[in-house]
Amino acid sequence: MKNLLYLLLLVSFSAKAQQKVYQASVFERKVMTQHEGHKKYPSSTIIDLNTDKSKAIIMDATVKKIINDFNLMAIRTGSPLYQYSEIKSIPVELFVQPNGTIDYFKYGFQGQIIGRVKGNSPFFNDSLNTENTAKFVALAENFCLNYKLPANPGKTNFSINIMLNIGSQPKKPSKTYIWNIQMAEACDKPDTVKTLMLNNLNLTSFPQVVFRFKNLTKLDISNNYIEKIPKKISAMPHLKFLSISNNPVNAHKIRFKKNTHLKDLNLQYTGMGMIPRTLARNRKLEILFLGNNRFEKFRKRDFRKMDSLKALNLYNAGLNEVPLNIIKLKKLEELDLYYNNLKKLPDAICDMPGLKTLAVSNNELWALPANLAHLKKLETLYAHHNRLTELPALPDLKLLHIGHNLFKVFPEQVYQLTNLVEFDITHNQIKEVPNQLRKFDKLKQVFIEGNDFVKIGSKKEELSILVTDLEKKDILVR
């Protein structure tokens, strides 16, 4: 009898020791206070947007992936969040070990939140009814046991905040296009339909009704839970625009047939670790969004035979270096490499004759390629939020943003840009007032705040005269 009692006590203790999911107020009482939690598990998502906006953007892809993975687990276990009988937004804080293992899952607000809701109630809260609470907690416990976040390179504990939406609000109707499955199935003239907007519908599989619309030119199935895209989507002869953004489609679950009609493809927020092997079969693709994924590697064949590509988005893609295959895209006009980990740009990037816009802001660049002036068609250069201290010779730019760098001296190369229309050099360490800005005839906007010459008392009069002179020429000065 004593042994049985001991066993029951041991089982009870083990169950308590293994508990990971707590409502916020219970967590505060039984596990740790908010102050203790933030000390032991520093937050990776509570960010000062004024000083660390780039971290917020980078974390956005991680947060969205966690939310999608949680929802996918809910769907696979037969308890989708969108089928709950209540509509709530539940704040969640995950307390995570350095290797990505979840220690605790804290959900809910600390208490009542003042706000305005239907019924003129002065409060709202995130509490679920008994049935939904039981389902949610069981799902969260399962998630904690079976899910791992990316390891922390800093090898320390961390916490991460997400928001889970419970229940489902009806999508706003539209009079201009088909926006749900029921409308698509009921359509009696499918051959006249050019656009399907089947986004935000909690779809878990590709809607086969799409294939009724033989003359479709635009298909948006973003923000669903579709894991596989049928190959025959490429066979729709008039389809020009396809958005699969924010669906958990990995590179092996999307295959394209050879075609010459698809022009614009959005694969952002899919969680892809590599580019689909058949991507190049879209021979006339002009616009490609691959950003907000985490690419593990690029193969030699990636971007081959994509000779028509004009715009490539690799925004916030976790890149440590620029894939050299991109350099072979001779018709590329716009390259977006914002929010990556680039410390250097390859010199070969200057051999892209068609490039008109280069966006390399929010990286870790100490210098720009020496031969940048070889890009004769380059008109727009975004290079703010890096570590630049000087500039190479530049092509004849119309827009140049180099704010939030480490310039101590105004770069003389800027004064050679006779066609400059917009210029930003905010938040550097320049002491001398840039008086030669008066020489520009086409300048419309100039941003200079946050430099040392703004703060130095002896420079105030000189700066004031410059600003007055520029404003007399109808130039906006900030």
C-alpha positions as CSV (number, residue, x, y, z in Angstrom):
1,M,0.0,0.0,0.0
2,K,2.8,2.3,0.9
3,N,4.6,1.5,-2.4
4,L,1.4,2.3,-4.3
5,L,1.0,5.6,-2.5
6,Y,4.6,6.4,-3.2
7,L,4.2,5.5,-6.9
8,L,1.1,7.8,-7.1
9,L,3.0,10.6,-5.5
10,L,5.9,10.1,-7.8
11,V,3.6,10.1,-10.9
12,S,1.9,13.2,-9.6
13,F,5.3,14.9,-9.0
14,S,6.5,13.9,-12.5
15,A,3.4,15.2,-14.1
16,K,3.9,18.5,-12.4
17,A,7.6,18.6,-13.2
18,Q,6.8,18.0,-16.9
19,Q,4.1,20.7,-17.1
20,K,5.2,23.4,-19.5
21,V,2.0,25.3,-20.3
22,Y,0.6,27.9,-17.9
23,Q,-1.9,30.7,-18.0
24,A,0.0,34.0,-17.4
25,S,-1.2,34.8,-13.8
26,V,-0.6,31.2,-12.7
27,F,2.8,31.3,-14.2
28,E,3.6,34.4,-12.2
29,R,2.6,32.7,-9.0
30,K,3.9,29.2,-9.5
31,V,6.9,29.4,-11.8
32,M,8.5,32.9,-12.0
33,T,7.6,36.5,-12.0
34,Q,7.8,38.6,-15.1
35,H,11.0,40.3,-13.9
36,E,12.6,36.9,-13.1
37,G,11.5,35.5,-16.5
38,H,13.0,38.4,-18.5
39,K,16.2,38.1,-16.5
40,K,16.6,34.3,-17.0
41,Y,15.2,34.3,-20.5
42,P,16.0,37.7,-22.2
43,S,13.4,38.6,-24.8
44,S,14.3,38.4,-28.5
45,T,11.1,40.1,-29.6
46,I,10.7,43.1,-27.3
47,I,12.6,45.5,-29.4
48,D,13.1,49.3,-29.4
49,L,12.1,50.1,-32.9
50,N,14.0,53.4,-32.8
51,T,17.3,51.7,-32.2
52,D,17.0,48.2,-33.5
53,K,14.4,48.1,-36.3
54,S,16.4,45.6,-38.3
55,K,16.1,43.0,-35.4
56,A,12.3,43.4,-35.5
57,I,12.2,42.8,-39.2
58,I,14.5,39.8,-39.0
59,M,12.5,38.3,-36.1
60,D,9.2,38.7,-38.1
61,A,10.0,35.7,-40.3
62,T,10.9,33.6,-37.3
63,V,7.7,34.6,-35.4
64,K,5.5,34.0,-38.4
65,K,7.0,30.5,-38.9
66,I,6.4,29.5,-35.3
67,I,2.8,30.7,-35.6
68,N,2.3,28.7,-38.8
69,D,3.9,25.6,-37.4
70,F,1.7,25.8,-34.3
71,N,-1.4,26.1,-36.5
72,L,-0.2,23.2,-38.7
73,M,0.2,21.0,-35.6
74,A,-3.3,22.0,-34.6
75,I,-4.7,21.0,-38.0
76,R,-2.8,17.7,-38.0
77,T,-4.1,16.8,-34.6
78,G,-7.7,17.5,-35.5
79,S,-8.1,20.7,-33.5
80,P,-7.6,23.6,-35.8
81,L,-7.6,27.0,-34.0
82,Y,-9.8,28.5,-36.6
83,Q,-12.6,26.0,-35.7
84,Y,-12.8,27.1,-32.1
85,S,-16.2,28.5,-31.0
86,E,-14.7,31.8,-29.7
87,I,-12.8,34.5,-31.5
88,K,-9.8,35.6,-29.4
89,S,-6.2,36.8,-29.8
90,I,-4.0,35.0,-27.3
91,P,-0.6,36.4,-26.5
92,V,2.0,33.7,-25.9
93,E,5.5,33.9,-24.5
94,L,7.9,31.0,-25.1
95,F,10.8,30.4,-22.7
96,V,13.5,28.6,-24.6
97,Q,16.8,26.9,-24.0
98,P,19.8,27.8,-26.1
99,N,19.3,24.6,-28.2
100,G,15.7,25.6,-29.1
101,T,13.9,23.3,-26.6
102,I,10.9,25.0,-25.1
103,D,10.9,25.1,-21.3
104,Y,7.6,27.0,-20.7
105,F,4.6,28.2,-22.7
106,K,2.9,31.2,-21.0
107,Y,-0.3,32.3,-22.5
108,G,-2.8,35.1,-21.9
109,F,-2.5,38.6,-20.5
110,Q,-1.4,39.2,-16.9
111,G,-4.9,40.6,-16.1
112,Q,-7.7,42.6,-17.5
113,I,-6.9,44.9,-20.4
114,I,-8.7,48.2,-20.6
115,G,-10.2,48.8,-24.0
116,R,-13.4,49.3,-26.1
117,V,-15.3,46.2,-27.3
118,K,-18.9,45.4,-28.4
119,G,-21.5,45.9,-25.7
120,N,-19.7,48.9,-24.3
121,S,-17.8,46.7,-21.8
122,P,-14.9,48.6,-20.2
123,F,-12.7,45.4,-20.3
124,F,-11.8,42.6,-22.5
125,N,-9.8,39.5,-21.7
126,D,-8.3,36.5,-23.5
127,S,-9.9,33.7,-21.4
128,L,-11.4,30.8,-23.2
129,N,-14.3,28.6,-22.2
130,T,-13.6,25.3,-20.4
131,E,-13.7,23.2,-23.5
132,N,-11.5,25.4,-25.6
133,T,-9.1,25.9,-22.8
134,A,-8.6,22.1,-22.4
135,K,-8.0,21.7,-26.2
136,F,-5.7,24.7,-26.3
137,V,-3.6,23.6,-23.3
138,A,-3.3,20.0,-24.6
139,L,-2.2,21.3,-28.0
140,A,0.3,23.7,-26.4
141,E,1.8,20.9,-24.3
142,N,2.2,18.7,-27.4
143,F,3.8,21.6,-29.2
144,C,6.3,22.1,-26.4
145,L,7.3,18.4,-26.4
146,N,7.6,18.0,-30.1
147,Y,8.8,21.4,-31.5
148,K,12.2,23.0,-31.5
149,L,13.0,26.6,-32.3
150,P,16.2,27.5,-34.1
151,A,19.2,27.4,-31.7
152,N,20.4,30.6,-30.3
153,P,23.9,31.4,-31.7
154,G,24.6,33.3,-28.5
155,K,24.2,30.0,-26.5
156,T,21.9,31.6,-23.9
157,N,18.3,31.1,-22.9
158,F,15.8,33.4,-24.6
159,S,12.1,34.1,-24.8
160,I,10.0,34.9,-27.8
161,N,6.6,36.5,-28.0
162,I,3.9,35.5,-30.5
163,M,0.2,36.1,-30.9
164,L,-2.2,33.2,-31.7
165,N,-5.6,33.9,-33.2
166,I,-8.4,31.7,-32.0
167,G,-11.6,31.2,-34.0
168,S,-12.1,32.7,-37.5
169,Q,-13.7,36.0,-38.6
170,P,-15.4,36.0,-42.0
171,K,-13.3,37.4,-44.8
172,K,-14.6,40.8,-46.0
173,P,-16.6,40.3,-49.3
174,S,-15.6,41.9,-52.5
175,K,-17.7,43.0,-55.5
176,T,-14.8,43.0,-57.9
177,Y,-13.4,39.4,-57.7
178,I,-14.1,35.9,-56.4
179,W,-12.9,35.7,-52.8
180,N,-13.9,32.3,-51.5
181,I,-14.4,28.7,-52.5
182,Q,-18.2,28.8,-52.4
183,M,-18.2,31.7,-55.0
184,A,-15.7,29.8,-57.1
185,E,-17.8,26.7,-57.1
186,A,-21.0,28.6,-57.9
187,C,-19.6,30.6,-60.7
188,D,-21.6,29.9,-63.9
189,K,-19.2,31.7,-66.3
190,P,-15.8,30.6,-65.2
191,D,-14.2,31.4,-68.6
192,T,-14.8,35.1,-68.0
193,V,-13.0,35.2,-64.7
194,K,-9.4,36.5,-64.7
195,T,-8.7,36.9,-60.9
196,L,-9.1,34.6,-57.9
197,M,-8.3,35.9,-54.4
198,L,-8.4,32.8,-52.3
199,N,-6.1,34.1,-49.6
200,N,-6.8,34.0,-45.8
201,L,-9.3,31.1,-46.0
202,N,-7.6,28.6,-43.7
203,L,-7.2,26.2,-46.7
204,T,-5.2,23.1,-45.9
205,S,-4.9,21.8,-49.5
206,F,-4.7,23.3,-52.9
207,P,-8.3,24.3,-54.0
208,Q,-9.0,22.1,-57.1
209,V,-11.8,24.5,-58.1
210,V,-9.1,26.8,-59.5
211,F,-8.8,24.6,-62.6
212,R,-12.3,25.5,-63.6
213,F,-11.0,28.9,-64.6
214,K,-9.2,28.4,-67.9
215,N,-8.5,32.1,-68.6
216,L,-7.2,32.9,-65.1
217,T,-4.4,35.5,-65.1
218,K,-4.0,36.1,-61.4
219,L,-4.2,33.6,-58.5
220,D,-3.6,34.6,-54.8
221,I,-3.7,31.7,-52.3
222,S,-1.4,33.4,-49.8
223,N,-1.9,33.1,-46.0
224,N,-3.3,29.6,-45.9
225,Y,-1.9,26.2,-44.7
226,I,-1.3,24.6,-48.1
227,E,1.7,22.3,-48.2
228,K,1.7,21.1,-51.8
229,I,1.2,22.9,-55.1
230,P,0.0,20.7,-58.0
231,K,2.3,20.6,-61.0
232,K,-0.5,21.3,-63.4
233,I,-0.8,24.9,-62.1
234,S,1.9,25.6,-64.6
235,A,-0.3,24.3,-67.4
236,M,-2.8,27.1,-67.0
237,P,-1.9,29.0,-70.2
238,H,-2.9,32.5,-69.2
239,L,-1.7,32.6,-65.6
240,K,0.7,35.5,-65.1
241,F,0.6,36.2,-61.4
242,L,0.8,33.5,-58.6
243,S,1.2,34.2,-54.9
244,I,1.9,31.3,-52.6
245,S,3.2,33.5,-49.8
246,N,2.8,32.4,-46.2
247,N,2.0,28.8,-46.9
248,P,4.2,26.0,-45.5
249,V,5.3,24.8,-48.9
250,N,8.9,23.4,-48.9
251,A,11.0,23.3,-52.0
252,H,10.2,19.6,-52.7
253,K,6.4,20.2,-52.6
254,I,6.2,22.6,-55.5
255,R,7.0,21.6,-59.0
256,F,6.6,23.6,-62.2
257,K,6.2,22.5,-65.8
258,K,8.0,24.3,-68.5
259,N,6.0,27.4,-69.4
260,T,6.4,30.9,-70.9
261,H,3.3,32.6,-69.4
262,L,4.1,33.0,-65.6
263,K,5.6,36.5,-65.0
264,D,5.3,37.2,-61.3
265,L,5.8,34.6,-58.5
266,N,5.7,35.2,-54.8
267,L,7.2,32.5,-52.5
268,Q,7.8,34.6,-49.4
269,Y,7.2,33.2,-45.9
270,T,7.0,29.6,-47.1
271,G,9.9,28.4,-44.9
272,M,11.8,27.2,-47.9
273,G,15.4,26.2,-47.1
274,M,16.4,26.0,-50.8
275,I,15.0,27.1,-54.2
276,P,12.7,24.6,-55.9
277,R,14.6,22.7,-58.6
278,T,12.0,23.3,-61.2
279,L,11.8,27.0,-60.7
280,A,13.8,27.8,-63.9
281,R,11.1,26.1,-65.9
282,N,9.2,29.4,-65.7
283,R,11.2,30.6,-68.6
284,K,9.6,34.1,-68.9
285,L,9.5,34.9,-65.2
286,E,10.2,38.6,-64.6
287,I,9.4,39.2,-60.9
288,L,10.4,36.7,-58.2
289,F,9.9,37.2,-54.4
290,L,12.0,34.8,-52.3
291,G,12.4,36.9,-49.2
292,N,11.5,36.2,-45.6
293,N,12.8,32.6,-45.9
294,R,16.0,31.1,-44.5
295,F,18.0,29.6,-47.3
296,E,20.5,27.0,-46.1
297,K,22.4,26.9,-49.4
298,F,22.2,27.7,-53.1
299,R,23.0,25.1,-55.7
300,K,25.0,25.8,-58.9
301,R,21.9,25.4,-61.0
302,D,19.8,27.9,-59.1
303,F,18.8,30.9,-61.2
304,R,20.0,29.2,-64.4
305,K,17.9,29.8,-67.6
306,M,16.0,32.6,-65.8
307,D,17.2,35.1,-68.4
308,S,14.0,37.2,-68.4
309,L,14.1,38.0,-64.6
310,K,13.9,41.7,-64.0
311,A,13.3,41.9,-60.2
312,L,14.6,39.6,-57.5
313,N,13.6,39.9,-53.9
314,L,15.9,38.2,-51.3
315,Y,14.8,40.5,-48.5
316,N,15.5,39.1,-45.0
317,A,16.6,35.7,-46.3
318,G,19.4,35.1,-43.8
319,L,22.1,35.5,-46.5
320,N,25.8,35.6,-45.4
321,E,26.9,36.1,-49.0
322,V,25.4,37.0,-52.3
323,P,24.7,33.9,-54.5
324,L,27.0,34.3,-57.4
325,N,24.5,32.8,-59.9
326,I,22.6,36.0,-59.5
327,I,25.4,37.8,-61.3
328,K,24.5,35.9,-64.5
329,L,21.0,37.5,-64.6
330,K,21.9,40.1,-67.2
331,K,18.4,41.5,-67.6
332,L,18.0,42.0,-63.9
333,E,16.9,45.6,-63.1
334,E,16.1,45.4,-59.4
335,L,17.9,43.5,-56.7
336,D,16.6,43.6,-53.1
337,L,19.1,42.3,-50.5
338,Y,17.7,44.3,-47.5
339,Y,18.0,42.8,-44.0
340,N,20.6,40.1,-44.5
341,N,24.1,39.4,-42.9
342,L,26.2,40.6,-45.8
343,K,29.6,41.9,-44.8
344,K,30.8,42.3,-48.4
345,L,29.3,42.5,-51.9
346,P,31.0,40.6,-54.7
347,D,32.9,42.7,-57.2
348,A,31.1,40.8,-59.9
349,I,27.9,42.6,-59.0
350,C,29.3,45.4,-61.0
351,D,29.0,43.2,-64.1
352,M,25.2,43.4,-64.2
353,P,24.6,45.8,-67.0
354,G,20.8,46.2,-66.6
355,L,20.7,46.9,-62.9
356,K,18.7,50.1,-62.1
357,T,18.0,49.6,-58.4
358,L,20.3,48.1,-55.8
359,A,19.0,47.7,-52.2
360,V,21.6,46.6,-49.7
361,S,20.4,48.4,-46.6
362,N,20.4,46.9,-43.1
363,N,23.4,44.6,-43.6
364,E,26.9,44.7,-42.2
365,L,28.7,46.3,-45.1
366,W,32.0,48.1,-44.5
367,A,32.4,49.1,-48.1
368,L,30.7,49.1,-51.5
369,P,32.4,47.5,-54.6
370,A,35.2,49.7,-56.1
371,N,33.8,49.5,-59.6
372,L,30.2,50.4,-58.7
373,A,30.4,53.2,-61.3
374,H,30.4,50.5,-64.0
375,L,26.7,50.1,-63.4
376,K,25.8,52.7,-66.0
377,K,22.1,52.2,-65.7
378,L,22.0,52.3,-61.8
379,E,19.7,55.1,-60.7
380,T,18.7,54.0,-57.2
381,L,21.0,52.9,-54.4
382,Y,19.8,52.1,-50.9
383,A,22.7,51.4,-48.6
384,H,21.6,52.9,-45.2
385,H,22.0,51.1,-41.9
386,N,25.4,49.6,-42.7
387,R,29.0,50.4,-41.5
388,L,30.2,52.5,-44.4
389,T,32.9,55.2,-43.9
390,E,33.5,56.1,-47.5
391,L,32.1,55.7,-51.0
392,P,33.7,54.5,-54.3
393,A,33.1,56.4,-57.5
394,L,29.3,56.3,-58.2
395,P,27.2,56.0,-61.3
396,D,24.9,58.9,-62.1
397,L,22.3,58.2,-59.4
398,K,18.9,59.9,-58.9
399,L,18.3,58.5,-55.4
400,L,21.0,57.7,-52.8
401,H,20.3,56.7,-49.2
402,I,23.3,56.3,-47.0
403,G,21.9,57.2,-43.6
404,H,22.8,55.4,-40.4
405,N,26.4,54.6,-41.4
406,L,29.8,55.7,-40.0
407,F,30.7,58.6,-42.2
408,K,32.8,61.2,-40.4
409,V,33.4,63.3,-43.5
410,F,30.9,64.1,-46.2
411,P,31.6,61.9,-49.2
412,E,32.8,64.1,-52.0
413,Q,31.6,61.5,-54.6
414,V,28.0,62.7,-53.9
415,Y,28.7,66.1,-55.3
416,Q,29.4,64.5,-58.7
417,L,25.8,63.2,-59.0
418,T,24.3,65.9,-61.2
419,N,21.0,64.2,-61.6
420,L,20.4,63.5,-57.9
421,V,16.7,64.0,-56.9
422,E,16.6,62.5,-53.4
423,F,19.5,62.1,-50.9
424,D,19.6,60.8,-47.3
425,I,22.7,61.0,-45.1
426,T,21.0,61.1,-41.8
427,H,22.5,59.9,-38.5
428,N,26.2,59.8,-39.4
429,Q,29.0,61.6,-37.6
430,I,29.7,64.4,-40.1
431,K,30.9,67.7,-38.5
432,E,31.1,70.0,-41.4
433,V,28.0,71.5,-42.9
434,P,27.6,70.2,-46.5
435,N,27.3,73.6,-48.2
436,Q,27.8,72.2,-51.7
437,L,24.3,70.8,-51.6
438,R,23.4,74.2,-53.1
439,K,24.9,73.2,-56.4
440,F,22.3,70.5,-57.2
441,D,19.7,71.6,-59.8
442,K,17.4,68.6,-59.7
443,L,17.4,67.9,-56.0
444,K,13.9,67.7,-54.5
445,Q,14.5,66.1,-51.1
446,V,17.5,66.0,-48.8
447,F,17.7,64.4,-45.3
448,I,20.6,65.4,-43.1
449,E,19.3,65.3,-39.5
450,G,21.2,63.3,-36.8
451,N,24.7,64.5,-37.9
452,D,27.2,66.2,-35.6
453,F,26.9,69.5,-37.5
454,V,23.3,69.6,-36.3
455,K,24.4,69.4,-32.7
456,I,27.4,71.7,-32.8
457,G,26.4,75.2,-31.6
458,S,28.9,77.0,-33.7
459,K,27.5,75.4,-36.9
460,K,23.8,76.3,-36.3
461,E,23.9,79.6,-38.2
462,E,25.7,78.1,-41.1
463,L,23.3,75.2,-41.2
464,S,20.3,77.6,-40.9
465,I,21.5,79.6,-43.9
466,L,22.0,76.4,-46.0
467,V,18.5,75.1,-45.1
468,T,17.0,78.5,-46.1
469,D,18.8,78.5,-49.4
470,L,17.7,75.0,-50.2
471,E,14.1,75.7,-49.3
472,K,14.1,78.7,-51.6
473,K,14.8,76.2,-54.4
474,D,11.7,74.2,-53.3
475,I,13.9,71.4,-51.8
476,L,12.4,69.6,-48.9
477,V,15.0,69.5,-46.1
478,R,14.8,67.3,-43.0
